[in-house]
Amino acid sequence: MEDKEVYTSKENSDVALPITKNDNKERKYNAQVVYPIISNGDTIGTVILMSKEANGQMNEVEKKVAQSAATFLGSQMEI
């Protein structure tokens, strides 16, 4: 988040970020895209899309949805 970079996990990889707490230590989400919300040049949060599909993979549509949401939220937070 601090680097203001978009993160997209690869299909069924172990590189997925541990975003949610899971008591059983099981991996529930197989694909994710994380897009920073930037307001006045500062990162103030992220938009996260996650998929539970076994063979799920985030494609350009999901990336654009996250980007649109992050851009909208960032513009709403500017003074």
N, C-alpha and C positions, 0 to 999 in steps of 0.2 A: 504494500500500500504506500509506503514511504517513497518508493521509487517511481510512483505514478505509472506503473506498467500494467498492461492487460495480461492476465494469466488465463490460459486455457489448458486443462489437463488433456492428456492423450487418452485414447480409448482404453479402458480397463487397466490403466497403469497404476502403479503404487505411488505415483507422484502427486496424486490428488491431495489437496490441502485438507487437514483435519479441521473442518469448520464446525461440525456439530458434535456434541458429546454423546458417546454411545457406551452404555454400561457393559455391554458384552464384548466390546472392542471389535465389533464386526464392521465391515465397510459397507455402508448402505448406498452411498452415492458413487457411481462409476465415472461420471464425467461432470465437469464444472467449468464455468467461465466466471472470472472475477474482473470487474471493470471499476476503476477508481472514480469517485465523485470528486471533481475539482471545482472549487469555488475561490475566486480571487487568487488563483495560483497555488492554493493550499489543498491538499487532499483531506476531505472531511468525512469520508466513508467509502463504502463500496457497494456496488450492485452485484449480487451473486445469483447465478442460475445453476441449479444442480439437477442431474438426471439419475433416476434409479434404474433405468433400463440396463439390462445385463450387457448388451452390446451398444450402449448409447455413446454418442460422440457429439460434441458441440460443433455445429457447422457455422457458416457465415450468417445464417438467419438469427441464431441465438446470440452470436456476437453483436450483431447490429441492434437487436432488442436491448441488450445490456448497455450498449453504447448510447442509444437513444434515451434510455431511462437515466443513466448517469449524467448525460448532458443536460437533460431537463431539470433534474434535481439540483445540479450545480448552479444552473442559471437562476433557479428559484431562491437559492440561498445567498446570492450576491446582494450587496447593499447598494 
